[in-house]
Amino acid sequence: MDIKLNPVEARVLGCLIEKELTTPEYYPISRNSLVAACNQKSNRSPVMMLTESDVERALETLRYDHRLVAQVTLSGSRVVRFRHELLSHFQFSLPETAVMCELLLRGAQTAGELRTHTQRMVEIDSPAAVKSILQSLMHWGETAFVKTMPPSPGKREERYTQTFCETDEDEAGMQPAASPAPQPEQEDDRITQLEEKLAALDTRLAVLENALL
């Protein structure tokens, strides 16, 4: 299965995978929650400013052209929700899924960065374990889901990127984030938690609104 996504489709798919692994109690998620997830400022690179129409177009392509997303309606609710269908096509393990998710959300990263970033979804024991996962994704039968990239300027360690979306990062409506001032890791975690709580509240509000109809 040859998958070629644009950056917006890659972001939508990555967000659906992320929310399943980090907030399963609110998954599948609504369209509004998905828009908020795509536009998060934390755990994203680059930051996007997508509209509901942008996300809707990406969902249509992911559903009908790639069969990577399904639309569902939960019992007792009129709110339309969405889930990814990645594992229906590829039998990725949980660590492999988490690595693919982070590459979709943040772009090229080193093995060390991937180990750090996937901790919120799955615990990977060591840098060697990350590299083993990457090797598996690089040699998946006749398909390579991951490839290597040159080190960042001034760095020595090679980076890894997913092959679902190889479009330049500045295209398709993506707006690179301004370089932020360095923040403590605790502050980044706090912002992430607040954004995930906001997405969860959005989901609850949608459920209550439909209950009143």
C-alpha positions as CSV (number, residue, x, y, z in Angstrom):
1,M,0.0,0.0,0.0
2,D,1.7,3.2,-1.2
3,I,0.7,6.1,1.0
4,K,1.5,9.7,-0.1
5,L,0.0,12.3,2.2
6,N,0.2,16.1,2.2
7,P,1.3,17.8,5.4
8,V,-2.3,18.5,6.6
9,E,-3.3,14.9,6.0
10,A,-0.2,13.8,7.9
11,R,-1.1,16.1,10.8
12,V,-4.7,14.8,11.0
13,L,-3.6,11.2,10.9
14,G,-0.9,11.8,13.6
15,C,-3.4,13.6,15.9
16,L,-5.8,10.7,15.7
17,I,-3.1,8.2,16.6
18,E,-1.9,10.5,19.4
19,K,-5.3,10.9,21.0
20,E,-6.0,7.2,20.9
21,L,-2.8,6.6,22.8
22,T,-2.9,9.5,25.2
23,T,-6.6,10.1,25.9
24,P,-8.4,6.8,25.0
25,E,-11.4,7.8,27.2
26,Y,-12.2,10.6,24.7
27,Y,-11.5,8.6,21.6
28,P,-12.8,8.5,18.8
29,I,-12.8,12.3,18.7
30,S,-15.1,15.0,17.2
31,R,-14.2,17.3,14.4
32,N,-13.8,20.3,16.7
33,S,-11.5,18.4,19.0
34,L,-9.5,17.2,16.0
35,V,-9.1,20.8,14.8
36,A,-7.9,21.8,18.2
37,A,-5.4,18.9,18.3
38,C,-4.0,19.8,14.9
39,N,-3.4,23.4,16.0
40,Q,-1.7,22.6,19.3
41,K,1.4,24.6,20.0
42,S,3.1,21.8,22.0
43,N,4.2,18.5,20.6
44,R,3.9,19.8,17.1
45,S,6.5,21.0,14.5
46,P,5.9,23.1,12.7
47,V,2.8,24.7,14.4
48,M,-0.2,24.9,12.1
49,M,-3.2,27.3,11.9
50,L,-5.7,25.1,10.2
51,T,-9.4,25.9,9.7
52,E,-12.3,23.4,10.1
53,S,-12.5,23.3,6.3
54,D,-8.8,22.4,6.0
55,V,-9.3,19.5,8.4
56,E,-12.5,18.4,6.7
57,R,-10.8,18.2,3.3
58,A,-8.0,16.1,4.8
59,L,-10.5,13.8,6.5
60,E,-12.3,13.2,3.2
61,T,-9.1,12.2,1.4
62,L,-7.9,10.1,4.3
63,R,-11.3,8.3,4.4
64,Y,-12.0,7.8,0.7
65,D,-8.7,7.8,-1.0
66,H,-6.4,6.2,1.6
67,R,-8.8,4.3,3.8
68,L,-6.8,5.5,6.8
69,V,-9.7,7.2,8.7
70,A,-13.2,6.0,9.6
71,Q,-16.2,8.1,10.7
72,V,-18.2,6.8,13.6
73,T,-21.2,7.8,15.7
74,L,-21.3,6.4,19.2
75,S,-24.5,5.0,20.6
76,G,-26.7,7.6,22.2
77,S,-24.8,10.5,20.6
78,R,-25.4,12.5,17.4
79,V,-21.8,13.9,17.4
80,V,-19.8,12.5,14.5
81,R,-16.4,11.3,15.5
82,F,-13.3,10.0,13.8
83,R,-10.8,7.3,14.3
84,H,-7.7,6.2,12.4
85,E,-7.5,2.9,10.6
86,L,-3.7,2.6,10.3
87,L,-3.5,-0.7,12.1
88,S,-6.1,-2.2,9.7
89,H,-3.4,-1.9,7.0
90,F,-0.2,-2.4,8.9
91,Q,0.3,-4.6,12.0
92,F,2.5,-2.1,13.9
93,S,3.4,-2.8,17.5
94,L,2.5,-0.2,20.1
95,P,6.1,1.2,20.1
96,E,6.2,1.3,16.3
97,T,2.9,3.1,16.3
98,A,4.1,5.6,18.8
99,V,7.3,6.3,16.8
100,M,5.3,6.8,13.6
101,C,2.9,9.1,15.4
102,E,5.7,11.3,16.6
103,L,7.4,11.4,13.2
104,L,4.0,12.5,11.7
105,L,3.6,15.2,14.4
106,R,7.1,16.6,14.7
107,G,9.0,15.7,11.6
108,A,12.6,14.4,11.5
109,Q,14.1,13.5,14.8
110,T,17.1,11.7,16.3
111,A,16.6,8.4,18.1
112,G,17.2,10.1,21.4
113,E,14.5,12.7,20.7
114,L,12.1,10.0,19.6
115,R,12.7,8.1,22.9
116,T,11.9,11.2,24.9
117,H,8.9,12.3,22.8
118,T,7.2,8.8,22.8
119,Q,7.3,8.5,26.6
120,R,3.8,10.0,26.9
121,M,2.5,7.1,24.8
122,V,4.7,4.1,25.5
123,E,7.9,3.4,27.5
124,I,10.8,2.4,25.4
125,D,13.6,1.0,27.5
126,S,16.8,2.3,25.8
127,P,18.2,4.2,22.8
128,A,19.1,0.8,21.4
129,A,15.5,-0.2,21.6
130,V,14.4,2.9,19.6
131,K,17.0,2.1,16.9
132,S,15.7,-1.4,16.7
133,I,12.1,-0.1,16.2
134,L,13.4,2.3,13.5
135,Q,15.2,-0.5,11.7
136,S,12.0,-2.5,11.7
137,L,10.1,0.4,10.2
138,M,12.9,1.0,7.6
139,H,12.8,-2.6,6.4
140,W,9.1,-3.5,6.5
141,G,9.0,-6.1,3.8
142,E,9.3,-4.3,0.5
143,T,8.2,-1.0,2.1
144,A,10.2,1.5,4.1
145,F,8.0,3.6,6.4
146,V,11.1,5.4,7.8
147,K,14.3,6.7,6.3
148,T,17.4,8.4,7.6
149,M,18.2,12.1,7.1
150,P,21.4,14.1,7.5
151,P,22.1,15.5,11.0
152,S,20.8,19.0,11.9
153,P,23.4,21.8,11.3
154,G,26.0,21.6,14.0
155,K,24.9,18.2,15.1
156,R,26.4,14.7,14.6
157,E,23.5,12.3,15.1
158,E,21.5,11.3,12.1
159,R,17.8,11.9,12.1
160,Y,14.8,9.8,11.0
161,T,11.7,10.7,9.2
162,Q,8.5,8.9,8.0
163,T,7.9,8.3,4.3
164,F,4.1,8.9,4.3
165,C,4.6,12.6,3.7
166,E,7.7,13.9,2.1
167,T,6.3,17.4,1.1
168,D,8.3,20.4,2.2
169,E,7.3,21.5,5.7
170,D,6.4,25.0,4.6
171,E,3.8,24.0,2.1
172,A,0.1,23.2,2.3
173,G,-0.9,25.9,4.7
174,M,1.7,25.1,7.4
175,Q,3.0,28.1,9.3
176,P,6.4,27.5,11.0
177,A,6.3,28.5,14.6
178,A,8.4,31.4,15.7
179,S,11.5,30.4,17.7
180,P,10.2,30.3,21.3
181,A,12.3,31.3,24.3
182,P,13.6,28.2,26.1
183,Q,11.2,26.8,28.7
184,P,11.7,24.3,31.4
185,E,10.4,20.8,30.6
186,Q,7.8,21.1,33.4
187,E,6.3,24.1,31.7
188,D,6.0,22.3,28.4
189,D,4.3,19.3,30.1
190,R,1.9,21.7,31.9
191,I,0.9,23.3,28.5
192,T,0.4,19.9,27.0
193,Q,-1.9,18.8,29.8
194,L,-3.9,22.0,29.6
195,E,-4.4,21.6,25.8
196,E,-5.5,18.0,26.2
197,K,-7.9,19.0,29.0
198,L,-9.3,21.7,26.7
199,A,-9.9,19.1,23.9
200,A,-11.6,16.8,26.4
201,L,-13.9,19.6,27.6
202,D,-14.8,20.4,24.0
203,T,-15.8,16.8,23.5
204,R,-18.0,16.8,26.7
205,L,-19.6,20.1,25.6
206,A,-20.5,18.6,22.2
207,V,-22.1,15.6,24.0
208,L,-24.1,17.8,26.3
209,E,-25.3,20.0,23.4
210,N,-26.6,17.0,21.5
211,A,-28.3,15.6,24.6
212,L,-30.3,18.8,24.7
213,L,-31.5,18.6,21.1
